[in-house]
Amino acid sequence: MPAFLSFLLLDPRLRSARIKTALVLFAGIVVAGSIPGARAEVGEFAPGVVLHGLTYAFLTMLWFFGSTGSGPVRAAKALLAIALMGAGDELVQSFLPYRSGDVRDWMVDVSAALLTSTLLAVIVPQHGSVRQR
């Protein structure tokens, strides 16, 4: 892994920054998704399943690397956080007259989080470059 990427993802001093980044990006997603017509414009480039999958996989990665504990514990934390974020996103959409909350979108979010967090729990080293605090 290149040194800069390793620094961004594995340095324990940046854990809270990763969680904060995930929260800020999530807030941006909710706000952008609340703009009338914005979702339709983005949908021209990729279907909803791809958008949800990639977006929530990235948020999962940030949350995983921002968490502490063993791989499985970090995966569980990331999965729970993303499940709540996805549910919150769909809840907000259900109140907008031009959008609708969809359980299937939430299931894609959770599936992306489950796959991503499981892979990270398996492949990320538990000792050495990832120090526990």
N, CA, C and O of each residue as an XYZ file, in Angstrom:
532
protein
N       0.858     -1.171      0.000
C       0.000      0.000      0.000
C       0.901      1.231      0.000
O       1.823      1.312      0.812
N       0.655      2.194     -0.897
C       1.480      3.406     -0.914
C       1.473      4.094      0.449
O       0.495      4.021      1.194
N       2.573      4.758      0.754
C       2.756      5.346      2.082
C       1.661      6.348      2.442
O       1.165      6.340      3.569
N       1.279      7.210      1.498
C       0.266      8.221      1.806
C      -1.090      7.580      2.088
O      -1.787      7.977      3.022
N      -1.460      6.592      1.283
C      -2.726      5.892      1.493
C      -2.694      5.126      2.809
O      -3.679      5.102      3.548
N      -1.565      4.505      3.095
C      -1.399      3.795      4.363
C      -1.550      4.763      5.533
O      -2.192      4.446      6.534
N      -0.955      5.938      5.396
C      -1.080      6.965      6.440
C      -2.537      7.360      6.638
O      -3.009      7.434      7.773
N      -3.257      7.616      5.545
C      -4.653      8.046      5.644
C      -5.559      6.993      6.263
O      -6.470      7.320      7.024
N      -5.308      5.719      5.934
C      -6.204      4.661      6.381
C      -5.785      3.972      7.674
O      -6.640      3.490      8.418
N      -4.497      3.919      7.950
C      -4.036      3.103      9.070
C      -3.473      3.875     10.259
O      -3.366      3.318     11.351
N      -3.115      5.124     10.077
C      -2.526      5.877     11.186
C      -3.579      6.097     12.277
O      -4.626      6.689     12.016
N      -3.306      5.624     13.497
C      -4.287      5.742     14.575
C      -4.602      7.188     14.962
O      -5.650      7.448     15.554
N      -3.719      8.126     14.640
C      -3.974      9.527     14.973
C      -5.114     10.121     14.146
O      -5.665     11.162     14.506
N      -5.464      9.470     13.050
C      -6.513      9.994     12.168
C      -7.852      9.274     12.341
O      -8.774      9.484     11.553
N      -7.963      8.430     13.362
C      -9.214      7.668     13.547
C     -10.430      8.576     13.641
O     -11.411      8.378     12.925
N     -10.374      9.558     14.510
C     -11.550     10.423     14.677
C     -11.825     11.227     13.413
O     -12.981     11.520     13.107
N     -10.787     11.585     12.682
C     -10.980     12.322     11.422
C     -11.713     11.455     10.404
O     -12.500     11.975      9.613
N     -11.470     10.143     10.406
C     -12.168      9.251      9.474
C     -13.656      9.168      9.809
O     -14.500      9.192      8.913
N     -13.973      9.070     11.091
C     -15.375      9.019     11.515
C     -16.062     10.343     11.166
O     -17.171     10.348     10.633
N     -15.405     11.451     11.467
C     -15.974     12.759     11.159
C     -16.178     12.936      9.658
O     -17.187     13.495      9.229
N     -15.227     12.464      8.864
C     -15.355     12.540      7.406
C     -16.556     11.732      6.937
O     -17.314     12.187      6.080
N     -16.735     10.543      7.487
C     -17.889      9.720      7.120
C     -19.191     10.435      7.463
O     -20.137     10.406      6.676
N     -19.249     11.069      8.617
C     -20.464     11.775      9.023
C     -20.735     12.995      8.142
O     -21.880     13.261      7.777
N     -19.686     13.728      7.808
C     -19.850     14.895      6.938
C     -20.290     14.459      5.543
O     -21.176     15.077      4.953
N     -19.686     13.413      5.017
C     -20.089     12.912      3.701
C     -21.529     12.416      3.729
O     -22.287     12.651      2.788
N     -21.907     11.736      4.796
C     -23.288     11.268      4.923
C     -24.253     12.449      4.935
O     -25.280     12.423      4.256
N     -23.925     13.484      5.706
C     -24.777     14.673      5.737
C     -24.887     15.288      4.342
O     -25.960     15.732      3.935
N     -23.783     15.311      3.625
C     -23.806     15.825      2.253
C     -24.698     14.990      1.351
O     -25.401     15.528      0.496
N     -24.673     13.688      1.539
C     -25.513     12.783      0.746
C     -26.990     13.065      1.015
O     -27.796     13.132      0.088
N     -27.334     13.228      2.285
C     -28.724     13.492      2.644
C     -29.175     14.840      2.080
O     -30.268     14.956      1.525
N     -28.333     15.844      2.226
C     -28.683     17.178      1.718
C     -28.798     17.153      0.197
O     -29.779     17.646     -0.360
N     -27.806     16.586     -0.470
C     -27.845     16.540     -1.934
C     -29.037     15.727     -2.428
O     -29.649     16.077     -3.436
N     -29.368     14.650     -1.728
C     -30.507     13.834     -2.109
C     -31.836     14.512     -1.862
O     -32.867     14.068     -2.368
N     -31.822     15.593     -1.081
C     -33.048     16.326     -0.781
C     -33.330     17.445     -1.786
O     -34.397     18.059     -1.755
N     -32.383     17.702     -2.660
C     -32.557     18.745     -3.675
C     -33.432     18.188     -4.794
O     -33.107     17.154     -5.377
N     -34.536     18.861     -5.096
C     -35.426     18.368     -6.156
C     -34.681     18.188     -7.484
O     -34.018     19.106     -7.968
N     -34.803     16.997     -8.057
C     -34.198     16.707     -9.353
C     -32.753     16.248     -9.306
O     -32.242     15.736    -10.302
N     -32.078     16.418     -8.171
C     -30.658     16.057     -8.095
C     -30.461     14.555     -8.275
O     -29.548     14.131     -8.984
N     -31.297     13.760     -7.651
C     -31.164     12.300     -7.761
C     -31.372     11.843     -9.201
O     -30.679     10.941     -9.671
N     -32.314     12.452     -9.898
C     -32.576     12.077    -11.294
C     -31.366     12.382    -12.167
O     -31.030     11.607    -13.063
N     -30.710     13.514    -11.907
C     -29.529     13.874    -12.696
C     -28.388     12.894    -12.453
O     -27.726     12.469    -13.399
N     -28.154     12.536    -11.207
C     -27.086     11.589    -10.882
C     -27.426     10.214    -11.444
O     -26.538      9.472    -11.863
N     -28.722      9.874    -11.453
C     -29.172      8.584    -11.955
C     -28.893      8.358    -13.421
O     -28.949      7.221    -13.891
N     -28.592      9.423    -14.161
C     -28.235      9.270    -15.568
C     -26.881      8.591    -15.730
O     -26.619      7.965    -16.758
N     -26.031      8.708    -14.735
C     -24.680      8.150    -14.811
C     -24.590      6.730    -14.270
O     -23.783      5.931    -14.744
N     -25.417      6.418    -13.277
C     -25.373      5.085    -12.680
C     -26.714      4.772    -12.039
O     -27.376      5.668    -11.516
N     -27.124      3.502    -12.076
C     -28.390      3.142    -11.416
C     -28.274      3.258     -9.895
O     -27.174      3.283     -9.344
N     -29.428      3.328     -9.229
C     -29.473      3.503     -7.782
C     -28.721      2.443     -7.006
O     -28.087      2.746     -5.995
N     -28.784      1.198     -7.468
C     -28.090      0.118     -6.759
C     -26.580      0.376     -6.742
O     -25.922      0.181     -5.720
N     -26.047      0.810     -7.865
C     -24.608      1.099     -7.948
C     -24.264      2.295     -7.068
O     -23.276      2.266     -6.334
N     -25.077      3.345     -7.140
C     -24.819      4.540     -6.328
C     -24.853      4.215     -4.838
O     -23.948      4.590     -4.093
N     -25.896      3.522     -4.415
C     -26.008      3.157     -3.002
C     -24.858      2.233     -2.596
O     -24.229      2.437     -1.557
N     -24.593      1.236     -3.406
C     -23.553      0.264     -3.072
C     -22.188      0.910     -2.905
O     -21.515      0.691     -1.898
N     -21.777      1.704     -3.887
C     -20.450      2.325     -3.826
C     -20.364      3.376     -2.715
O     -19.364      3.456     -2.002
N     -21.407      4.166     -2.580
C     -21.402      5.216     -1.557
C     -21.303      4.628     -0.155
O     -20.473      5.053      0.649
N     -22.146      3.658      0.128
C     -22.156      3.102      1.484
C     -20.974      2.170      1.724
O     -20.585      1.972      2.875
N     -20.397      1.598      0.688
C     -19.160      0.828      0.856
C     -18.019      1.764      1.265
O     -17.203      1.426      2.122
N     -17.975      2.944      0.642
C     -16.940      3.919      0.995
C     -17.125      4.408      2.430
O     -16.158      4.506      3.186
N     -18.371      4.714      2.802
C     -18.632      5.136      4.183
C     -18.266      4.030      5.173
O     -17.758      4.307      6.260
N     -18.523      2.785      4.796
C     -18.160      1.644      5.643
C     -16.657      1.587      5.840
O     -16.175      1.373      6.953
N     -15.919      1.778      4.752
C     -14.461      1.753      4.839
C     -13.960      2.835      5.802
O     -13.105      2.574      6.648
N     -14.495      4.037      5.667
C     -14.089      5.118      6.570
C     -14.410      4.770      8.025
O     -13.588      4.982      8.916
N     -15.608      4.234      8.255
C     -16.012      3.913      9.631
C     -15.157      2.770     10.191
O     -14.755      2.803     11.354
N     -14.884      1.767      9.363
C     -14.045      0.640      9.793
C     -12.668      1.145     10.230
O     -12.189      0.805     11.311
N     -12.039      1.959      9.381
C     -10.701      2.448      9.706
C     -10.707      3.518     10.790
O      -9.660      3.845     11.348
N     -11.876      4.058     11.088
C     -11.982      5.020     12.175
C     -12.295      4.374     13.515
O     -12.233      5.029     14.555
N     -12.629      3.096     13.490
C     -12.993      2.378     14.708
C     -11.786      1.716     15.351
O     -10.719      1.604     14.748
N     -11.978      1.287     16.574
C     -10.934      0.552     17.290
C     -11.416     -0.865     17.558
O     -12.603     -1.164     17.424
N     -10.498     -1.721     17.932
C     -10.828     -3.102     18.259
C     -10.292     -4.063     17.224
O      -9.569     -3.680     16.305
N     -10.661     -5.316     17.393
C     -10.239     -6.340     16.439
C     -10.996     -6.144     15.132
O     -11.932     -5.348     15.064
N     -10.593     -6.865     14.107
C     -11.260     -6.769     12.814
C     -12.760     -7.013     12.893
O     -13.540     -6.209     12.382
N     -13.181     -8.112     13.525
C     -14.624     -8.360     13.621
C     -15.383     -7.290     14.416
O     -16.522     -6.965     14.082
N     -14.764     -6.747     15.453
C     -15.418     -5.695     16.236
C     -15.566     -4.427     15.399
O     -16.618     -3.788     15.406
N     -14.507     -4.072     14.680
C     -14.564     -2.900     13.815
C     -15.592     -3.099     12.702
O     -16.302     -2.164     12.330
N     -15.667     -4.319     12.175
C     -16.648     -4.620     11.127
C     -18.064     -4.461     11.668
O     -18.933     -3.913     10.990
N     -18.296     -4.937     12.881
C     -19.627     -4.825     13.483
C     -19.986     -3.362     13.727
O     -21.122     -2.954     13.483
N     -19.027     -2.570     14.209
C     -19.274     -1.151     14.433
C     -19.627     -0.450     13.121
O     -20.565      0.346     13.063
N     -18.871     -0.754     12.079
C     -19.111     -0.136     10.782
C     -20.472     -0.557     10.228
O     -21.214      0.271      9.700
N     -20.792     -1.831     10.348
C     -22.075     -2.330      9.843
C     -23.243     -1.652     10.562
O     -24.215     -1.246      9.924
N     -23.151     -1.533     11.869
C     -24.218     -0.890     12.635
C     -24.360      0.586     12.255
O     -25.470      1.085     12.067
N     -23.233      1.267     12.145
C     -23.268      2.692     11.786
C     -23.898      2.890     10.412
O     -24.722      3.787     10.232
N     -23.524      2.075      9.456
C     -24.049      2.219      8.100
C     -25.521      1.836      8.046
O     -26.293      2.461      7.319
N     -25.916      0.833      8.794
C     -27.336      0.461      8.829
C     -28.170      1.631      9.352
O     -29.247      1.914      8.827
N     -27.674      2.305     10.380
C     -28.383      3.467     10.923
C     -28.373      4.638      9.947
O     -29.386      5.318      9.783
N     -27.235      4.877      9.301
C     -27.154      5.954      8.318
C     -28.114      5.704      7.157
O     -28.854      6.600      6.750
N     -28.097      4.494      6.636
C     -28.977      4.156      5.518
C     -30.441      4.297      5.891
O     -31.243      4.799      5.104
N     -30.790      3.852      7.097
C     -32.171      3.986      7.558
C     -32.538      5.464      7.704
O     -33.646      5.873      7.357
N     -31.609      6.248      8.214
C     -31.856      7.685      8.341
C     -32.050      8.358      6.996
O     -32.921      9.214      6.840
N     -31.243      7.973      6.035
C     -31.353      8.510      4.676
C     -32.728      8.188      4.086
O     -33.391      9.061      3.526
N     -33.142      6.950      4.215
C     -34.444      6.549      3.665
C     -35.593      7.210      4.430
O     -36.627      7.524      3.840
N     -35.422      7.420      5.724
C     -36.445      8.102      6.510
C     -36.632      9.538      6.024
O     -37.759      9.995      5.832
N     -35.531     10.235      5.829
C     -35.600     11.609      5.316
C     -36.296     11.619      3.956
O     -37.153     12.465      3.702
N     -35.931     10.689      3.090
C     -36.541     10.639      1.756
C     -38.045     10.384      1.835
O     -38.797     10.865      0.988
N     -38.482      9.642      2.829
C     -39.908      9.323      2.935
C     -40.746     10.566      3.256
O     -41.954     10.568      3.019
N     -40.127     11.616      3.788
C     -40.850     12.847      4.099
C     -40.860     13.838      2.940
O     -41.571     14.842      2.992
N     -40.089     13.570      1.904
C     -40.024     14.487      0.767
C     -41.055     14.093     -0.279
O     -41.124     12.923     -0.657
N     -41.864     15.043     -0.759
C     -42.929     14.694     -1.707
C     -42.413     14.184     -3.054
O     -43.122     13.456     -3.749
N     -41.216     14.549     -3.420
C     -40.655     14.156     -4.709
C     -39.682     12.974     -4.596
O     -39.054     12.593     -5.584
N     -39.557     12.400     -3.408
C     -38.721     11.225     -3.169
C     -39.541     10.200     -2.417
O     -40.653     10.487     -1.974
N     -39.002      9.018     -2.276
C     -39.667      8.008     -1.450
C     -38.602      7.145     -0.791
O     -37.606      6.773     -1.412
N     -38.831      6.838      0.473
C     -37.942      5.922      1.177
C     -38.209      4.508      0.689
O     -39.359      4.128      0.469
N     -37.164      3.742      0.524
C     -37.315      2.395     -0.021
C     -36.483      1.413      0.798
O     -35.270      1.576      0.932
N     -37.136      0.405      1.338
C     -36.442     -0.609      2.138
C     -35.392     -1.322      1.291
O     -34.354     -1.732      1.812
N     -35.648     -1.472     -0.002
C     -34.667     -2.141     -0.877
C     -33.373     -1.338     -0.970
O     -32.289     -1.921     -1.015
N     -33.472     -0.013     -0.999
C     -32.256      0.813     -0.991
C     -31.492      0.607      0.307
O     -30.266      0.496      0.299
N     -32.213      0.556      1.423
C     -31.563      0.326      2.708
C     -30.881     -1.045      2.723
O     -29.786     -1.192      3.266
N     -31.531     -2.038      2.129
C     -30.927     -3.378      2.074
C     -29.649     -3.373      1.240
O     -28.699     -4.083      1.569
N     -29.610     -2.587      0.168
C     -28.384     -2.447     -0.626
C     -27.300     -1.790      0.223
O     -26.147     -2.219      0.194
N     -27.661     -0.753      0.980
C     -26.702     -0.078      1.864
C     -26.098     -1.066      2.862
O     -24.880     -1.118      3.037
N     -26.954     -1.838      3.506
C     -26.495     -2.801      4.519
C     -25.677     -3.919      3.863
O     -24.675     -4.364      4.424
N     -26.093     -4.365      2.704
C     -25.333     -5.411      1.997
C     -23.945     -4.917      1.622
O     -22.962     -5.644      1.767
N     -23.864     -3.690      1.143
C     -22.559     -3.110      0.806
C     -21.695     -3.000      2.054
O     -20.494     -3.271      2.009
N     -22.305     -2.602      3.169
C     -21.561     -2.485      4.425
C     -21.101     -3.851      4.921
O     -19.978     -3.999      5.402
N     -21.972     -4.844      4.803
C     -21.619     -6.196      5.248
C     -20.453     -6.754      4.431
O     -19.497     -7.292      4.990
N     -20.538     -6.623      3.129
C     -19.467     -7.126      2.260
C     -18.156     -6.386      2.520
O     -17.106     -7.006      2.684
N     -18.229     -5.063      2.554
C     -17.015     -4.261      2.742
C     -16.383     -4.505      4.104
O     -15.174     -4.713      4.196
N     -17.177     -4.482      5.150
C     -16.609     -4.655      6.490
C     -16.053     -6.063      6.687
O     -15.037     -6.242      7.358
N     -16.710     -7.050      6.110
C     -16.200     -8.426      6.214
C     -14.858     -8.557      5.502
O     -13.914     -9.132      6.043
N     -14.780     -8.023      4.288
C     -13.513     -8.077      3.545
C     -12.406     -7.353      4.301
O     -11.284     -7.852      4.394
N     -12.719     -6.185      4.835
C     -11.703     -5.439      5.578
C     -11.269     -6.176      6.840
O     -10.086     -6.182      7.179
N     -12.211     -6.792      7.532
C     -11.866     -7.541      8.749
C     -10.928     -8.700      8.437
O     -10.100     -9.079      9.265
N     -11.063     -9.258      7.243
C     -10.233    -10.393      6.848
C      -8.861     -9.946      6.344
O      -7.855    -10.580      6.662
N      -8.806     -8.863      5.562
C      -7.547     -8.520      4.896
C      -6.687     -7.488      5.621
O      -5.485     -7.417      5.366
N      -7.264     -6.689      6.515
C      -6.478     -5.667      7.203
C      -5.671     -6.320      8.314
O      -6.209     -7.078      9.121
N      -4.376     -6.021      8.349
C      -3.536     -6.621      9.396
C      -3.995     -6.181     10.782
O      -4.370     -5.026     10.984
N      -3.963     -7.102     11.724
C      -4.404     -6.818     13.084
C      -3.262     -6.334     13.975
O      -3.502     -5.734     15.023
N      -2.063     -6.585     13.574
C      -0.899     -6.175     14.367
C       0.076     -5.491     13.430
O      -0.085     -5.556     12.211
N       1.053     -4.858     13.967
C       2.058     -4.207     13.144
C       1.650     -2.786     12.805
O       1.700     -1.903     13.662
N       1.239     -2.552     11.541
C       0.951     -1.190     11.119
C      -0.348     -0.655     11.689
O      -0.555      0.559     11.700
N      -1.234     -1.529     12.163
C      -2.464     -1.063     12.794
C      -2.304     -1.241     14.290
O      -2.409     -2.351     14.814
N      -2.051     -0.141     14.967
C      -1.851     -0.182     16.411
C      -3.177      0.071     17.104
O      -3.937      0.956     16.711
N      -3.448     -0.713     18.138
C      -4.655     -0.532     18.928
C      -4.401      0.507     19.987
O      -3.316      0.556     20.567
N      -5.408      1.354     20.253
C      -5.292      2.344     21.326
C      -6.443      2.182     22.246
O      -6.555      2.913     23.230
